[in-house]
Structure formats: C-alpha cells, structure tokens
C-alpha cells in the first residue's frame, strides 16, 4: 500500500491506535507528551546520524499516535457525579421517545441539585425513564429520583449497555413516575433545531395521509429514521433476515438519495454542470440529515459521501479509500470516542470493504446478459461489505444472517424505489390525484418489502445463532485481514494469514457447536427468580411472578437464545413441588415463601429470596441480587450463575 497515495490510511490507523491504547491503559498527558518528544528525538537521530530516510519518514507519523491519546484524554473530562441517594434534581430534557407506551426513554442534563432547601449547580448527562405522557424535549423539570450506575447484569447474551452509554458520556440512569415530576418551564429551542423538527413532523404527517398500520411504521423508519411505531415482530423479522440496517437511516439511505439526485441532475447536463450538481446534491443530503435530526449515523454518512463526491469532481487523483480514512480522521479528531461506537465501526468497515474488495470479487465472474451482470454487481457489493463487518456482527449480536446476499440485493432495489417514491410524494403532496397514486404505489412497495423480508426469514436456516466471539479473537481476525490487505503481493504472508483465518474460523465453529449442544442450568441476575434449564436443543424457563408472562422475560431471554439457541418453553413456578423431565434428565423444584430448592443430577441448589431461608452445608447456595449477605452464599448481583448438567 503506497503511503504517498493513501497517507490517511496510516495517519488514521495510528490515531486510532493511540485512542485505543489510552482507553485501556490510561496515562496522563505529561507522560504522553514526553513519549512523543522522545519519539521525535529518535527520528532525528536516525535521519541525521544514520541517514535512514525510510525509517525517518515512517517515524514522522508516530506523533499521530500520541495525538490520538491526547485527544481522547482531553475529550473525556472527569464526571462530577452525585453520591447514591434520592435527590431533588433540576433537569433539561434533551431527547425523549415521542410515542412510546409506558416508560419513555429520555436523555437529560442535570443542571442543579436541591439539597436541604439549597440549590447547587451541577452538570451531568443521565438516562431517565419517564412515566408521563406530556413530557417533551425542551422541558425543564424538577424531579425526585435516585440515580443508579449503568452496569451490565452479566446475563448470557445481554447487550453491553454499560459500554454503549458510557461511550456517549452517560454513566447513570433512573426512573421518574408521574407524581415525581414538576414542570418548571420550557427552554425555547433555537431555530436551527426547531426547523428540522418541524419539517420532520410535517413529512411524517404527509406519510400518515397515505399510509396506515405496518406500512406507515416502515415508512417512518425507512424514510425519516423514526422507529417508534415498529413492532417487536417486524424488528425481529428484519434482524433475522439481515435487513435491520434499512430501518435505521444511515449510509445506505444517504447513498441512495445521493444517487437519485445525481441521476436526475444527470438528465440536465446542458443546464447544470457536474460540479454545480454535486454541490447542490451535497446541500440536499445535509438537508435530509437535518430532517432526521442529525442522527450520528446520518452525519457520518453525509460527511463521508460529501467528501467522496467533492474529491471525485475537484481532484484528478482522488482515491476513495484515502478519502474514506480522511473523513474518519476528522470525525475522530472532533470526537475520539466515536471509534467505540458500533454504528461508526460497522459503517466504515462496510465502506472500506466495498472500496477494497468489490472489484476483485466482481471480476471473479462475468455474465454476458446485462440483467445477470447487474444482479452479480449488487451481490458483490453485499459480499464485500459483509466480509469486513461479519466479525463485529458476530461479536456484538451473536448471530449471522445466512442469506444476507439475497436480502441485500432485494433491499437495495426496494429501498431505492421506496425512497424515490417518497421524495416524489413529498414534492407532489398538494396534487390530489397524482399524490394518491404515488401513495398507493408506496403502500404496495412497503407491502412487498415486508413480504420479502418475512419470506427470507422463513427459509430454513435463515439465521445462524450461538456465536460467542471474544474480543481477542476479533482483534486477531482483523489483524490477519490487515496483513492480507497490506501485503497481498507477498505470497508467504498471504498463506500465513489464510492459515490463521482458517484456524480462527474452525475455533469459532467449534465454540458454536459447544453452545448449541450445551446442557446447563442458568440462574439469571434478575429481581424476580428466573432460571433456564437447557438440554441440547430444548430449554425450559422457570420463573416466579404474579403475572402469567412478565415482560422482562422476552428481553432477557432474547439475548440468551442467541448464544444458547434452543426451543424455549415457559413454566411459572408456584408454591409446592414441580417436577419435569428434559431428555434423559429429571429436575425437581421446591418453592417456599423464602426461597427455592433446585435439584438435578445429584446436585442441590438453594436460591434464597430472604436471609431467613434455611440451607444445608452440602447445598450450593445462591442469593437473589437484592440480598446483601456476608456468608457462603454466591450473589446473583455479580452476574448469572450457570451449572453444567
């Protein structure tokens, strides 16, 4: 890889290395600066004394490593958190779910704390779940709540919420019910934020005039990035078929809209020059970004496509990969913690995969007929993007859509048609007959989209689950891929990297086989007793609740089912004795008011609900997470506990 052709591939890689290094091995700014100066002195020595120009030119890039470390250090100031207790807080509501039922998730900023009738200034972003329907973004509220540190429960397959929110500068969360809120006023939003919100509401109403039900939910998600109307069933179908990315406005949408606009302008080359059309196109996609309320994924995509478009028009020696890394470098320079954002990682890896792998994959096959050649091109794009994002997909989501190539091909066609019709509908909304025709066509397209996604999901083996990759395995995979990319002309390194990837793939498949065939009893970290008994491909969830099927079960077991896939059934444990056979194994559960005794395969596990529950010395004792015990009981508060059968 030529440095002079793609300098930002090196610069950005070193910058990222500095960010990651100081993230996991914290070091103060003075030490970073000292190390940077020392590296410059060493570079000068090589150049002056040994005249090693090659070494010197490479060493000159080292300061970008330290720049990354400094940037990350200075972008994460210490948070002045309140001590755990119930407080009266003055908060500004920055964001809140608009149409969610029940508890509504909101991001808020604490600006003051009321303690002993004194008001103290405070500044901290927190995650609040609000049970009040009239609260909206811009409200200033007085709330009375207790904030808890956001941490993971340690249950199998659960989403890493702690890392996700911490990377956004949010470290604590709380719940606020209706009787704990006093509205103090409304903070007037400036027109830069108010106008896009008004536009989005208007366009949402336009879609609502022509679409209903599932079609409207899909339209608002796909066109405007508003997923609040989507049902769990629809989300699950799109996730299992590998089409979930189409429901979150991102690079796919921005790229399609950019192609549509440039295609239209391309029909009027006699009127608009290519340079002017590119500038207008960029302004339009940034307007679209504003309408989606500048979601991070759309900002990244808009910036990336803007730079790529400008470089192709205004630079004779434009290199897409170099421009891609340049946009990443600028974004990370502004916000270094973006490198730990899942969306950032997946979007840039997908684009890098397309730019680096599409040509060699597409050239593997050639079709004489244009239609087949077009289908193969679309398939090659999907494969090239999926190859580089697959390790992260398995790491974060523990599953892989086996028919992703088919899904992506259909999605690209349908998304292009839908976005074209939606843009046209917004333009002709005032023309009754024409807009009604477009609205009908749009409804049909959404019906076809939903049918297509559910069809792919229904194909046997549509989704492979049971993947549990460690972060170390993921790093080794990408290290091997980097070696392949950088030294692709060196046969020895190519063979070595290929063998290493084969060994890693075998290891991943072996671990997946172990997960699929595992036999275990798992006690979950939950305020209500929840346990899963899994034998092979069958599993039973035992739970204690006043409800027939409490809502938390679906969320908790969704993650478990991805890492330990099995056919799940549910059994509510009542007072008395419950016996059940699963495969060749027999289980007995005795429920008392103060605890549960779980017997299986000559093992006895006592789960204490209260400290008064009597236990025997030869039993394995487990305490519910709300118990604070100092004896020999193992606390569920530290995470789920599993016993092999």
N, C-alpha and C positions, 0 to 999 in steps of 0.2 A: 504494500500500500504506500503510494507516493506521498511524502509529507507535504511537499510544495503544492500538490493538487488538492489534498484534503487536510489542511493543517488543523481544522477544528475537531476532527476525529480524535487527534492526540490531545489537544487542549482540553476538550470537554471530558475525555476519559480521565485525565489527570485531576481535573477539578472535582469530578465525581468521587475519585479515589480519596481525595482529601476530606470531602464531606463525610463519606462512609467511615473513614479512619477515626475522625474526631467524634463521630456519633457513638461508636462502640468502644473507643479508647480515649476518653476525654483528656484534654490537655489545655493548659492556659495559653492565652495569646502571646505572652512573652516568650514562652518556650517555642511556639510556632515560628515567631519572628526570628529567634536565634537560629533555629534549624534552617530557615530559609536563607539567612545571611551566610551560614556555613556552607550551604549547597552552592551559593554563588561564588564563594571563595574557591571551592573545589573546582568549579567550572573554569574559573580564571586560571587556576594552576595548570589544568590540562591544556588550555589554549596557549598560554604564554610559555610554559616550560617544555611541554611535550608536543606542542603544535598539533594536537589531535582535534582537528576541526570537526570531524564526525561526532566525536564524543561531546565536544563543546556545544554543537548545535542541538544535540539531543538533551543535554543537561540544562540548556536555557529554558526548556519547557517545565522543569521541576517547580519553579515558583508558582505555577498554576495549581499544583497540588496543595501548596500551603495557602494559596488564595482561597481554595475551596474550604479548607479547615477554618480559616479566619472568618469567612463569610457565614459558615454555619454557626460558629461560636457567637458571633455578633447578631445573628438573626433569632437566637433563642434566649432571650433575657430571662432571668430568674423570675418565677411567678410568685407574687406575694399572696399566698393562699391563706384563707381564713382557717382557724382551728376547727376541727369537727365539733359542731354544735348547731342548735337551731338558732337562726338569726332572722332579724327583720332586714330585708335587703331592698335597695332601690335598683331596679334593673331596666335596661333598654332592650326591647325585643328587636333583634336584628333580622332574624328569619324565623318563620313558623309554617308548619304544614297548614294549608288553607282549608282542605275539605276532608281531612281525616276524621274518622269517628273515634270517640273515646279520648284517650291520652294523645295529645298532639305534640310531636317533637319540635323543639324550638332551640335556636342558638341565641343566647342573650349575653349582654355585657353588664357585669355588676359595676355600678358607679358609686355606690355608697352603702354603708352598713349602719344600722341603727342599734345601738347597744347602750342600755341604761339611759335612755332618752337623749343620747348624744349621737350625732351624725358624723361618721368618719368616712373620708374618701377612700375609694377602693377601685381597682381596675383589674378585672379578670373575666375572661370568656368562659361561660359554662353551658352545659347542655341541660335544659329543663323540659320535663314532660308536663304539659299543662292540660288540666281537665276543665276547660272553659271555652265555650264556642265563639265568643265575641273578641277574644284577644287577637290582634293582628300586628304585623310588622310595623314598627314605628311607635308602638305604645311604650309609655314609661309607666312601670308598675311598682307598687310596694308589695312584696311577697314575704311570707313567713315560711321558711323551709330549712331542711337540713341537707347539706351537700355531702355526697359520698364520692370518694375517689373512684374514677372509672377504671375498673380492672376486669380481667377475664375470670370466668368461673372455673376454668380448667376442665371443661367437659369435652369429650371427644368430638372433633369436627366443628367446634364452635368458631364463629367468626372472630378474628382478632380485633375486637372493638377498642381495646386499650391503645394499641399502636395506631389504629386508624384515627382516633380522636386526638391523641397526643401529638401526632404529626400536624394537626391543624391548630395546635395551641390550646386545646380544650382538655382539661385534666379531671374535671369533676362534674357530677350530674345530680339532679334532684327532681322531686315530684311536687307539683303545686296544684292543689284542688281548688274548686270554685270559691270556697269560703276562706281561702288564704290569700286572696288577691284584692288589692285596692288600686283602681286605675288613677294615676296621678295626672296624666295628660298625654298628649300626642306630640311626638317630635316630628316636625314638618320635614319631609324628605325633599332633598333638592331635586330640581327638575331633571338632572342627569340620571337619577334613579327612578323618579316618578314617571317620566315619559315612557321609557321602555316597559314599565309595569302596566301602564295604561294601554299601550299597544298590544301587549300580550293578552290582557283581558279582552280587548276588542276582538282580536283574532280568535281567541277561544270561543267567544260568543258567536262569531261567524261560523265556525265549525259546528257549534251546537245547533245552529239553524237548519243544518242539512243532515247531521248525523246523530244517531242515538245509540245508547247501550254500549256494547263492546266496540263498535266502530268508532264512537266518539272517544272512548277511553284510549284506543290505539292511536287515533288521530292526534289527540292532545299530547300523548307521549312521544310519538314519532316525529311530529312536526314542530311542537313547541317545547318538548322536554319536560312536560308535566305528567308524572306517573301516578298521580293521586287517585285516579279513577280505576286503575288497573287492579283486577282481582288477583288473588294468590294463584288461581288456576292458570290464568293467562301468563303470569310471570314464570310459573313452573314450566309451562309448555315451551316458552321462548328460551329458557335456560337449558332445558334438556335437549333441545334441537340445535343449540349453538347459535341462537339468533338474539340473545339478550342484549347485545350491543346496539341493536337497531332501536331499542326502546329508550336508550339514553342518547340524547343529542350529542354527537361527538364528531370525530374526524370524518366518518362515513357521510354524515349529513352535510357537513360543510363542503366536502369534496364533491358530492353530487350536485349541490346547489351551485357551486363554482363552475362545474362542467355545463350545467343547464344555461347559466347566464352567458358563459363564453360561447356556447353553441349558438345562442340567439344573436349575440353580437357578431358572430362569425358570418351570419347571413347579411350583414350590413357593412361589409368591409369598405364599400365605396363611400360610406358616410362616416364611419368611426374607425380610426386607426387602431392597430393592435395594442399599442402602448396605452392609449386612452381607454380602450375597452378593459384592459387589465386593471387599471386604476379604479374605474367605475365598479368592476366586479369585486375588487377588494373592499371598497366602501360598502357595497351591498352585503357582503358576508359579515362585515363588522356590525352592520345594522341588524342582521339576523342574530349575531351574538348578543347584542343589546336586548333584543326581544326575548331571548332565552335567559335574560337577567345575568348575563356574563358568568355562566357556569364555568368552573375551571377547565373542564374538558373542551368546551367550545372556544374559550380564549386560547388554549394551547393550539387547537386545530386551526383557528382563524389566523393566528400569528404564523404558524408553520406554513400554511398554504399561501399566505400573503408574501412571505419571504421567497418561497419557491417560485411563485408566479413572477415576482419582480426580477428575480435572478435570471429567469429564462428569457425575459424580454430585454433587460438592460445590461446583461453580461454575456459576452460571446463565449466565455469559458466556464459557464455555470456547471457545477457538479452537485447533483441533488443530495447526495449523502453528506457532502461538506456543509451545504446549506441547512440540512436537517440537524446536524450537530451544532451549527451556529445558533439556530433558534433555541435548541436545548440549553446551550451555554448561557444565553441571555436570560432565559426564564429562571435558570438555577442561580444565576448571579443575583437576581432580584429576590428569589425565594428558594434557598438551597434545600429546604426540607421537602420540596416537590419530588426529589429523587425517591422518597419513600412512599409516594402516593401511588396507589395501584393503577389508577387511570393513566397517570403520566407514564409509568413503566410500560403498560400494555400498548398504549397508543404509539409511543416512539419505537418500541420493538417491532410493532406491526409495520410501521412505515419503513423502518430500516430493513426488515425482511423483504418488503416489496421491492425496494430500490436495489438491494444487493442480490436477491435470489430469483426475482421474476424472470429475467432474461435467460439465465441458464436452464430454468425449469421449463419455460415456454419453448425453448429451442429443442427440448427433448423429443417433441412430437410436432408434426406438421400435417394439416388437413387441407386438401385441395378445395373443399367446399367452404365458402365464407361463414356459413352458419356454424358449422362444426369448429372452425378455427376460432370464431368469436367465443363459443362455449368453452373451448380449451383455454383461451386467454383469461376468461373470468375464473376458471378453475385454478389456473396457475397463480393468479393474484391471491386467491384464498389460501392455497397451499403455502406460498412464500410468506404470507403474514402469519399463518398458524404455526409454521415450523419454529419461529423465534418466540412466539408467545406461549407455546404449549407448556414448557416447564413451569412458567409462572402460573398458568391456568391450573395445572395440577397441584401446585403448591398452595395456592390460595383457596381454590374451590373444590379440590379433591375429586373432580370428575372431568370427563373429556367427551365432547360430542363426536361420535364416530362418523357421522355423515355431515361434517362441517362443510365439506366442499359442495355438496348438493344444496345445503342450506344457504351458504353464502352466495351461490350463483342465483338462486331464486330471490334472495333478499335484495341483491344488487339491482335486479330488474324491477321488482315490485317497488322498492324504495325509490328508485328513480322516477317511475311512473307516478307514484303517490305524491312525492314532493313537487313534481311538475304540475300535477292537477291542483294540489293545494295552493301553490303560488298563483296559478291561473284563477282559482276560485276567489282568492283574496282580491285580485285585480278586477274581476267582473261581478263582485258581490251585489252591486246595485242593479245589474241587468237581470231581471226576474227569470225569464225562460232559460237563458244561457247558464246562469248560475245554478238553476235547478238541475239542468242536465249534467253539469260538472259535479254537483253534489251527489247525484245518483251514481255516476261513474266512480266517484271517490269511495262511496259506500260499498260498491261492488268490489273495488280493489282491496279494501280492508277485509272484506269477507273472504276473498281469495287468499290474502296474506295469512289470516288466521287459520284457514283450512290447510294451507301449505305447511305451516309450522306444526300444526297438530298431526298432519299426515307423516311428516318426517319423524316426529316424536313417537308415533305409533309403530314405526318399523322396528322389528325385533333387533335388539342390541343398539338402539339409537344412542344411548349414553352409557359410558363405562365409568363405574364408580369404584371406590375402595383405594384410591391413591393417597398415600401419606408420605410425601417427599420431605426430607429435612432441608433446611436452608443450605447446609453444606453440600448436599447433592446438587441443588440448583446452581450454586456457585461453580461447582466443578463442570457441570453441563455447559454453562455459558463460557467458562474458561476454554473448554475444548472447542466450542464453536468459534471463539475469537481466534484461536490458533489456526483453525481451518480457513477462516476468512483472511487473516493477515499473511499466512504462509501457504496459501493454496497452491503455489508453484513448487513447493518443497515436498517431494513425494514421501520422504521419511516422516515428516511432521504430520502430513495428511493421514498416513497409515496409523501413526501413533494416536492421533486424535480420534480416528474412526474406531480403533480398538477400544479406546477409553469410553467412547459414547456407547458402544455395544455392551461393554461391561456394566455401565450405569443403567442402560435400558433393561438388561437382564435382572439387575438388582431391584429396579422399580417394579418389574413384573412379579418377581418373587415375593416382595413385600405385599403387593396387591393380592396375590394368591393366599398369603397368610391371613390377610384381613378378611377375605371372602370366606375362608374355611374356619375362622376362629370360633372357639367355644368359650364363652365368658359370661360372668355376671358383673354388671356395671351399676354402681350406686352413683347417682348424679348429684352434683352440687346444686341443690335446689331447696327453696324454703319449704316445699312440700315433698314428701317422700316420693322419689321417682327412681325406678330401677328397670334395667333391661336384661333379660336372660336371652342370650343368643347361642344357638346350636346350629352350625352350618349356615344354611340359607333361611332359617326360621328364627323368629325372635318374638318375645312377648314383653310388653311393657307393663310392669306392675306399678300402680300409683295410688296414693291416698289423697282424696279430695272430696269436698262436698258436692262438686259438680260432676256430671256424667263424663265429660271430656274437657278438662280445663284447657284454656287457650295456650298456656305456656308449653304444653306438651309438643304441639306441632312444631314450634320454633326450635325447641331443644332437640327433638329427635330428628329434625331435618338434617342438622349437621352430623349427627351420629350415623344416620342412614347413608350418608355419602362416604364415610370412612369405613363403616362396617355394614355394607349393604345386605339386607335380608328382608323377607316378607314379614311385616310387622303386624301384630295383633295387640289389643289392649285389654287389661283386666284391672278393674278398680278393687283394691284390697279393703275388705270390710273386717269388722271385729270378728275374731274367731280364727279358724284354721282353713287355709286354702292349699290344695294340692294340685299339681299339674305335672304332666309328662311331656317332654320335648325330646324327640329322638329316643335314644336309649337312656336318657337321664330323667330323674324324678326330683321334683322340687316341692318343699313344704314351707309355707309362710304362716306364722302365728302372729296375729296382730293384737296388741293390747293398747290401752289408752296412752301409755307412756313410751311405747316403742314397738319394734318388730323383731321377731326371731326368724332368720332366713336359713334353712337347712338344705344342703345339696352336696352330694358326693363326699360324705363323711366330714363335711365342714359345717360349722355353725357360725353365722354372723349375726350379731345383735346390733340393731340400729336404734340408738337412744333418741327419743323425742324430748325426754325430760331427764334431769340428773337423777331422779329417784328410781329410774328403771333398773331392776336388779339384774346383774350379769354374773356369769361364772368365769373362773380363771382360764379355762381352756377354750373359751369363745373368742372370736375376733370381734372386737368392739369398735363400732363406728358411730361418731356423734354427728347429729344434724348440724348444718353450718351456723345456726344461730346459738348453739350451745358453746359456752366458754368453759372448758374442763381442763383440769391440770393433772388428771390421772392417765391411765394407759389407753384411753380411747383415741382412735385416729379421727381427726376432724375432717369433715367434708368441705369445710371452708377453704381448705388448701387445694381443692380440686377433686374431680371424680375419682372414685376408687374402684379398681377392677380386680376380679378374682378369676383365674383360669379354671375351667372345668376339666 
